[in-house]
């Protein structure tokens, strides 16, 4: 065996290891997980919009803290649902 053959075998082993590692840790994108992944994306966007709305309300209406806390709490609830979906499915 010469050096080129050894290098080729090592390169193939590293490529196979990377494929196995990626398949092991990659979540989403396959079969029934597509609907969960889509729901997670929608919930994450809704959380970001809700968080931004809460920050805007905080500065736009400083006297109305109840509305700020309600919108902020709603955004956090959406994030908790997304978090639940991430680890349960």
LINTAMO-V924935 format. One record per pair of residues at least 6 apart in sequence whose C-alpha atoms are under 6 Angstrom apart, sorted by the first residue. I is the first residue (numbers start at 1). J is the second residue. Records with the same first field share a line. If there is no record, write none. Layout:
I->J  J
This chain:
28->37
40->82
43->82
47->75  78  79
50->75
51->72  75
54->68  71  72
57->68
58->68
